[in-house]
Amino acid sequence: MEMVPSEENQLVPKEAMFWSCRQSIFDEMKKRFSQIENAAEEPRVLCIVQDTTSAKTVNERLTLNLPASTTLPKLFEDVAHKAGYVNGTFDLAWRKTGDMGSLDPSSEMSLTEFGFEPGKRNFLQLTDKDGEQPQIASDESGTAGSSGLDDSSQERFIGPLPRDCTVGCSSDYSSPSYSYSSILNKSDTGYVGLVNQAMTCYLNSLLQTLFMTPEFRNALYNWEFEESEEDPVTSIPYQLQRLFLLLQTSKKRAIETTDVTRSFGWDSSEAWQQHDVQELCRVMFDALEQKWKQTEQQQFSPLTADLINQLYQGKLKDYVRCLECGYESWRIDTYLDIPLVIRPFGASQAYGSVEEALQAFVQPETLDGANQYFCERCKKKCDARKGLRFLHFPYLLTLQLKRFDFDYTTMHRIKLNDRMSFPEELDMSPFIDVEDEKSPQTESCTDSGAENEGSCHSDQMSNDFSADDGVDEGICLDSASSTERVLKPKSSLTFELFSVMVHSGSAAGGHYYACIKSFSDGQWYSFNDQHVSKITQEDIRKTYGGSSGSRGYYSSAFASSTNAYMLIYRLKDPSRNAKYLDCDDFPEHIKHLVQREKESEEQEKRQREIERNTCKIKLFCMHPVKMMAMMENKLEVHKDKTLREATEMAYKLMELDGVVPLDCCRLVKYDEFHEYLERSYEGEEDTPMGLLLGGVKSSYMFDLLLETRRPEQVFQPYKPGEVMVKVHVVDLKTDTVAPPVSIRAYLNQSITEFKQLIAQATELSAETMRVVLERCYNDLRLLYVPNKTLKAEGFFRSNKVFVESSESPDHQVTFTDSLLWKLLDRHGNTIRLFVSLPVQSPGTNRTICQKVGGDPEECSEGSKGNRNSVETILEESTEKLKNLSLQPQQGTSDSQKSSDTSDFEQIESPSPSQEPDSSSVSAVVAVDTRELEIRVASGGGAYSDPETQFPGEERSDSEVNNDRSTSSVDSDILSSSHSSDTLCNADSGPIQLANGLDSHSITSSRRSKANEGKKETWDTAEEDSGTDSEYDENGKSKAESYYLYFRAEPYAQEDGSGEGGQKCVLVHVDKRITLSAFKQNLEPFVGVTSTQFKVFRVYANNQEFESVRLNETLSSFSDDNKITIRLGRALKKGEYRVKVYQLLVNDAEPCKFLVDTVFAKGMTVKQSKEELMPQLKDQCKLDLNIDKFRLRKKTWKNPGTVFLDYHVYEEDINISSNWEVFLEVLDGPEKMKSMSQLAVLTRRWTPAQMKLEPFQEVVLESSSVEELKEKLSEISGVPLENLEFAKGRGTFPCDISVLEIHQDLDWNPKVSTLNVWPLYICDDGAVVFYRDSTEEPMEQSEDERNELMKKESSRLLKTGHRVSYSPRKEKALKIYLDGGPVKDPGQD
C-alpha cells in the first residue's frame, strides 16, 4: 500500500488520505452553505448615504443593503469602498427622529444594536473629517488591494485622465493598453499639479518642466521684483516666481495659472486656443529675455540677465564647401532646440532612434548637376557639399521630434506616430564633426552661402575660431568672450534625460502632459495638469510611439496615439549641476513672498470652508410697501446659523427695516411654482439652518418666504400635509369676482368641513354656499357631495375655488345653466386686447349709421350732416365708455318658451330689404341713465348687406399701404414700415374699474350652445383652415343665436405715441368670438364697415400677420396681445391678398415691392394683369402695355414658373393667402407661349476681362443641352465647339466671386438633357453661366489681385450673398510685454 505524509508529517495510507481530504471539503462546503442560508434569513438594513463633502456629489446617493449584524467599522469600510474614499478620512452622521448623530467608527456595535431599523430606509450623511475633504482611494489601496494583486503586476499608465473620472468612461486620447498607476495626493508625491484653464495643457507641461529644472528655478528665485518699477500683474518673471513658490510650498492638490497667463496679456479666450508646446517655449523664452533686459538692478547677476542663452542656446555652422578647390563658405547660427525629422519625405521607413535622426541632421548633401554651387574662388559652378556642424551644445539640450507633417495627397495636416526611441543618457560627442574631409583652404564668408531659414539669432565667428578644429569638439559653458571659452573634451558631452513632453492625440487636436525626473531622488513623475503620479522607466518607453504591423507612408495621418514630442537633456557635469533650493536657503525677498502667499492661501482656505458650509436658497417676500409685489432675492446663510439669525438676515436683505418690526416677520417653507406655503417652523427658532434645509446643497426643491404680519395679527401655523386654497368670492348681484383669499385645508377634510373653514375666512353662510373648484384652465367642478374628501375631489398642493352664498333661486338651476356658471365661464374666457385704430385723413367722410338717444335719423349716402367721423364717435362716447354697465337686462327670444334673466337684450336683425329704422340698430349709444354697452349678437349684425357700398370702398390695400414693402422668409409674416402705424403699449398695467377690480375681473357672457343643425363649409379663400363654419358670410349664426362678451374703452398710451391722430382702444372680449363678429363690434371705433378694414395681429419686433379667417375664433389670442387696424377692403369669398414685386434681374437689388392687390379664384392671369395696370400707373408710375409684362412665381427671391395669360388661379396656379408674385417688364413681346417651353437666365463670364456680363433670357423649346448651347452661341458669337456652361449655385442671382467662378463651378457637365443630375433644370428661372473655353484669365499682379479681392468681397457682402468659405485660422501665439494686445483703430 502506498503511503503519503499527513499534515502531522506521519505516513498514512494514500486512500485514507484521499477520503480524509474529501470529508474536510464536504464539511467546509456545508459550513459555507449554512452561512449563506443564515445570511439569507437574516434581516437586512437599507442604508442611503448622501455625500455632502462637495457640491458635485451632494445630489448623489449611495445605497447599501447590509445584514443587520454588520458592525459600524464594517459599515465605514463598505461606504469607503462604495464612495471611493480612503477609510478614516470621513465621518458618517445618522438621521434619527429628525436629529443627526455621528457614528463612532471604533465601536463594535451592530447596526441593529445602534438603532438602525431593518426593512426601512436609514439615511446617513457622509461629511468632512476635521474640516478636511475625504481622500480619494488610490488604485493601490483600492482595486489592486482588493483583488489581491501585487502592485508590480498592475500596469501603469501615464496618459491623460478621462474627462469625468467615472467608471467605464473613456477618452479619445487614452490607449487600452495603458492604465494609471496611483494618482497620489500632494502629500504622497510632494508635488503640486496645475489646473487646466480649458486648453492650456501645453502651458502646464512647459511650466512644470521649467519648475523641475534646478538651474532655471534657482536663478528665478535670485531675481528680485521691484514693485516701484513695474506692475506685478504684468510682470512675467514675478508671476513665474510666485507660481514656482506655490508649486514648491503649497498644500493644494493643484493651483491656477490664471495670474501667469494674465501677465502674458492673455484674456479668457486664449485659454480656448490650442498651441504647440515648442512654439510656446520659444515665445516665452523671448519674452523673458526682453523683460530681464529691461530690468536695471545692481544685484541682478549677468548669468540671470542672460539666463536663457546660458542654459538653452547652442551654436552650429551652416557651410558649403567646394569639392574642387576646398573653398568653404559658412555662417554661424544659434539655436534653442534641435528639430529632428521622424520620417524623411517620401521614405517608407522612419528613423528608429534619436541617434539616427541626429546623424541625418548633420549628414551633408552633395550639390551637383542642376544644383551646382557657384564657387567664388573657381569663378564657376562646381560640385559642393552643404551641411551643418555643431560647434557647441547648450547646458540644457532640447530636442523636438517633428511629428506633425502635411500630407500632399489628402491635403491635411497629419501626425506621425512612428516609433522613435531615445536613450536616458545621450552622448553627443559623435555629432560634433561629421565631415571626413579637412581642407586647409577654409575661408569665412558672411554674405554668401546657405541662408538662415530659422527664426533663431544669427551671429558671426572669426576665422581663427572657425579654423580651430578643437572648437568643433567642445561646448561653451559660460558667458565670457569667445577668447575665454572653456572647452570640454568629447568624453564630457554626456547628457541625461530629465523631461519628456508627451502629445496624445492627432494633428487636429490633442492633449499634452510631461514626464519629468526629479534630480532630488531620481524618481520619474507624470505631471498631467492637476494630477501628479509616480511612473517607471517602462512608462517612459511607452512614449516611443509606433504600432504593430507594416504601414505605408502617412498611413497614420489621423490615428490618435500617445508619444514623445519634446525631449530635454541636461549635461552631466558635477561642477555645474545644481540642486533645488530648500526653503531655508531662500533669499530674504523670497521668504517674505512665501509668507504672504501662505497667509493668502490660509485666508482662501477659510473662505472656501465658509463657502462650502453656506446654504444658498431663493428667498421671496411680499413687500408691504414696494409695489405690493412678490420680491425675489437669494439668501446665503451658514449652515450653523439658527433660524432666528437667518430671519434677521432675510429681514435686512428685503429692506424691511423701518417698514415692519422684526418680530412681525418669519421664514416659512415655500413652493414658488405652486405658490404653496409648505410649512412654518414654530418652536425651531434656535435650530441650525443646515438641519432645517436638509444640509448644504447646490440647489433646493423648495424656497423660503419671509412672511409679514401686522402687529395686532397672529401668524397662522402651516403644517406639513396641508394644502393651500385661493378662495374667490363671487357676487351674482354685481357680476363680480373678488380677489383671492388664501386659506389652508387638509386633503382628508370633507366638503362640509371645508365650507365651514371658508365661512370663517369670508364670513359667508356655509348653508347656502356653493363651492366651485377650477381643477385646470376653465375646468369648473361644483363640489356638492358633503362627505367627499378634498383629495377625492382632486385637490392638490395649491388650488383655486370660487364660492357664492346667497338666497338666489339660481341654486335650483342646473349648474351648467346657472348664472354662477355663466359668470365663471365668462371670467375664464375673457381676454384683454390693445387695438390701434387707423389714422383718419382730414376731410374723410366714412360714416356709420347710428341710433343716438333713440332719435331715428335716416342714413343716406348724400346726407353729410348725418355722417359722424371716428373722432366724433370717440369724443361723444369717451365718458360713457369708462363706466360700462354690467347690469343684466331683460329680453325675450323667439327660441325661448319661458322668460328668464338674460345678460343682454335680444337685438333683432333687419332683413336685407328693410331700410334702417328705429328697430334696426347698427350701434347703440346709451343716453340719460343708460350707459353705452356694446353687444355681440351673432344673429344680428351692424350691417346686413355686405355688398353695401361706402365712399372709398374700392380703395384697395395698396392705396393705404403703397409705401409698405415687406420682405421676409415667411411670406405670411408682414413687417410694417409705416411711421404712422404706432402700436399700443402692451406694457401698460391693468385699468382699474369702478368696482376696484382690474379688467380681468369684468366679463359677461352667455353659455355657448352647440349647433345641432347641419354645418356647411364656408367656401372662401381660407377654407384650408380645416374648420367648419357655423356662420354665413357676415359671421351670422346659422343656428340658434347666442351672445359673447365685448367691451371697449379708449386707451391712452403711456409713451404718448397715441396723440396726434393715432387712437387706441382697450378691448375686453370673449375669446370664443369669431373674427367676423369681432370686426363688426369694432365698426363704431374704426368708422367704416367691417368689409373696409383689415385686422393685423402684432408679434415680436412689431412683425404683423393679417387675420383673414373670419370664421375662426380669437382662441389663439391671449391677454395683452396687440392688434393693428388698417383701412382697406377686406377679402370676400374666394379672394386672396397678393403682394406684387418687380423682378429686376440686372439690378443690385433684384426684388422691389410694388403694390398690394387682390386676386380671386377663377380669375385668369390676363384678367389679373388688367386689374393691376391702373394700380401700377397710379401708385408706381408704371404705364405698361399688357403684352409687355408678365407675372411669374416668386419663391423668396428666386424667379420661377412664368404664368401664361390663359392660366386660371386655383386651377392651373396654386394660390394661398398672403401670396407673393413677381412682375417682370419685357423688352419685347412675350416669347413664352406654351408650358413645354423653358425660360433660362444666362450670364456670360469673360475671363480675359475678369467680368460677368448682364443677364439675358433664353427661351428653349425643349430640355436639350444642344439647343441651349446653340442659343448661347447665337446671342454671344462664341463658336459652338468652344462654348462651355455651368449651372449657378444658391439663390438668385447666384452671385459668385470673379476670382472663383473660373475654377469653382462645374463647367461643361457631360449630360445631354437639362433635367438630369447634376443640372436638374426643370423649371423657369434657372441661372446658367457660360464662357469661351479658349479665353484665358487675365494675368494680374499681386496688388491687382488683392484690390480685386477687396472689391469682390465688398460687392458680395452688400448683395447679402455668401463669400466663399474660409476655415478658421489658427490664432498666432503671442505674449504681450505691455500687458495686452493693442487694438487696431482701423477695426472700428
Salt bridges, closest charged atoms under 4 A:
GLU2 OE1 - LYS14 NZ 3.74
GLU28 OE2 - ARG32 NE 3.43
ASP78 OD1 - LYS74 NZ 2.69
GLU117 OE1 - LYS120 NZ 3.18
ASP128 OD2 - ARG612 NH1 1.97
GLU132 OE2 - LYS605 NZ 2.90
ASP151 OD2 - ARG156 NH2 2.90
GLU155 OE2 - LYS542 NZ 3.38
GLU215 OE2 - ARG570 NH1 2.94
GLU230 OE2 - LYS291 NZ 2.78
ASP259 OD2 - ARG242 NH1 3.18
ASP259 OD1 - ARG262 NH1 2.83
GLU270 OE2 - LYS1371 NZ 3.09
ASP318 OD1 - LYS386 NZ 3.88
GLU324 OE1 - LYS380 NZ 3.32
GLU328 OE2 - LYS317 NZ 3.59
GLU328 OE1 - ARG321 NH2 2.74
GLU328 OE1 - ARG389 NH2 3.21
ASP333 OD1 - ARG331 NE 3.85
ASP337 OD2 - ARG282 NE 3.06
ASP418 OD1 - ARG343 NH2 2.53
ASP418 OD2 - ARG551 NH2 2.91
GLU424 OE2 - LYS517 NZ 3.95
GLU425 OE2 - LYS572 NZ 2.66
ASP433 OD2 - LYS438 NZ 2.14
GLU435 OE2 - ARG321 NH1 3.06
GLU435 OE1 - ARG389 NH2 3.04
GLU437 OE2 - ARG385 NH1 3.24
GLU443 OE2 - ARG377 NH2 2.32
ASP459 OD2 - LYS315 NZ 3.16
GLU496 OE1 - LYS517 NZ 3.19
GLU496 OE2 - ARG570 NH2 3.86
ASP529 OD2 - HIS511 NE2 3.96
GLU538 OE1 - ARG541 NH2 3.12
GLU588 OE2 - LYS591 NZ 3.82
GLU597 OE2 - ARG242 NE 2.61
GLU604 OE2 - LYS252 NZ 3.07
GLU604 OE2 - ARG608 NH1 3.69
GLU609 OE1 - ARG612 NH2 2.77
GLU611 OE2 - LYS616 NZ 2.36
GLU632 OE2 - LYS618 NZ 3.76
ASP640 OD2 - HIS638 ND1 3.71
GLU648 OE2 - LYS652 NZ 3.86
GLU655 OE1 - LYS626 NZ 2.44
ASP671 OD2 - HIS674 ND1 2.81
ASP671 OD2 - ARG797 NH1 3.12
GLU675 OE1 - LYS726 NZ 2.07
GLU678 OE1 - LYS669 NZ 3.65
GLU678 OE2 - ARG797 NH2 2.47
GLU682 OE2 - ARG666 NH1 2.72
GLU684 OE2 - ARG679 NH2 2.60
ASP686 OD1 - ARG644 NH2 3.14
GLU707 OE1 - ARG666 NE 2.88
GLU712 OE2 - ARG710 NE 3.04
GLU722 OE1 - ARG744 NE 2.48
ASP735 OD2 - ARG826 NH2 3.83
GLU774 OE1 - LYS800 NZ 3.56
ASP779 OD2 - ARG775 NH2 3.45
GLU793 OE1 - ARG781 NE 3.24
GLU804 OE1 - ARG770 NH2 2.92
GLU804 OE1 - HIS811 NE2 3.52
ASP810 OD2 - ARG770 NH2 3.09
ASP817 OD1 - ARG1007 NH1 3.25
ASP825 OD2 - ARG1072 NH2 2.64
GLU879 OE2 - LYS882 NZ 3.61
GLU933 OE1 - ARG935 NH2 2.32
GLU947 OE1 - LYS1132 NZ 3.65
ASP957 OD1 - LYS1094 NZ 2.66
ASP957 OD2 - ARG1137 NH1 1.55
ASP963 OD1 - HIS978 ND1 3.63
ASP981 OD2 - HIS978 NE2 3.74
ASP981 OD2 - ARG1126 NH2 2.07
GLU1016 OE1 - LYS1038 NZ 3.88
ASP1024 OD1 - ARG1109 NH2 3.58
GLU1049 OE1 - ARG1047 NH1 2.77
ASP1070 OD2 - ARG1072 NH2 2.74
GLU1104 OE1 - ARG964 NH2 3.99
GLU1104 OE1 - ARG1126 NH1 2.45
GLU1106 OE1 - ARG1137 NE 2.71
ASP1119 OD2 - HIS1000 ND1 2.90
ASP1120 OD1 - ARG832 NE 2.71
GLU1135 OE1 - ARG1129 NH1 2.99
GLU1149 OE2 - LYS1197 NZ 3.54
ASP1156 OD1 - LYS1139 NZ 3.23
ASP1205 OD1 - LYS1169 NZ 2.99
GLU1220 OE1 - LYS1194 NZ 2.83
GLU1224 OE1 - ARG1190 NH1 2.96
GLU1224 OE1 - ARG1192 NH1 2.77
GLU1230 OE2 - ARG1190 NH2 2.74
GLU1257 OE2 - ARG1190 NH1 2.88
GLU1257 OE2 - ARG1192 NH1 3.72
GLU1284 OE1 - ARG1331 NH2 2.89
ASP1295 OD1 - ARG1355 NH1 3.28
GLU1335 OE1 - ARG1244 NH2 3.87
GLU1352 OE1 - ARG1355 NH2 2.79
GLU1370 OE2 - ARG413 NH1 3.16
ASP1388 OD1 - LYS1383 NZ 3.14
